[in-house]
């Protein structure tokens, strides 16, 4: 395998040990990075390690320190830190198994691919993978990575397995601290029907290739236009319709109806039950006759469109 293993060790289940290697399952996407530039000379800004009252210092003179009191530090050398004994540095012991649904999505942090370290480990690796798949369970344990110990989960993934680092409980904010002010109201059934129909019409299989970073694309375009303009200042025109209106009052019923009548709304038969519910909605909006014509057109045009229309 061309990639270099991020971690090598063993998974231990009771008396069974399986040599494995893990590899990062993700990579950094395309990004635009900027450097700070000294405008008069056009040269980049550099940073130096400095000590107050001393000035710049050599990297060899820098140590890691832990502040135990105001201005008082305990200094540690890197080999002292590396010598800290943790069995989880080379062994992942599976100590518990749970249903995947029991782990809140907020706890998941970063995924890694897990593969057997050699041919001799393959049999035990496959047995563990298939046992987890059959039981529909996720294995849990603790593992030392990147200078700290993580709770990790282990689950099947195709021919291999995926290990995911999890956050500790004290690293996750309690949702109720943010959600308690949201009223526990029951929505209007008609609004729910319209929202549900809109969701149905926009439902499609997830394809990550359909998404890309539009901000990065826009920055690249800006850099190119700036280069062609020989440094002339370029300011994007503001989209008048992109901001918030002066009022927070929204006619939700009208907005949902308009969404249904817009792109990909009237022509998708996946939401066929929706037109039967729309006449009742028009009664409450009788003062807007202009909206009635598209609704009739929608009911009279049940022609099917390709699935790709859903993503539009």
Secondary structure, 3 states (H helix, E strand, C coil): CCCCCCEEEEEEECCEEEEEEEEECCCCCCCCCCCCEECCCCEECCCCCEECCCEECCHHHCCEEEEEECCEEEEECHHHHHCCCCHHHCEEECCEEECHHHCCHHHEEEEEEEEECCHHHHHHHHHHHHHHHHHCCEEEEEEEECCEEEEEEEEEECCEEEEEEECCHHHCCCCHHHHCCCCCCCCCHHHHHHHHHHHHHCCCCCCHHHCCCHHHHHHHHHHHHHHHCCCCCCCCCCCCCCCCCCCCCCCHHHHHHHHHHCCCCCCCHHHCCHHHHHHHHHHCCCCCCHHHHHHHHHHCCCCCCCCHHHHC
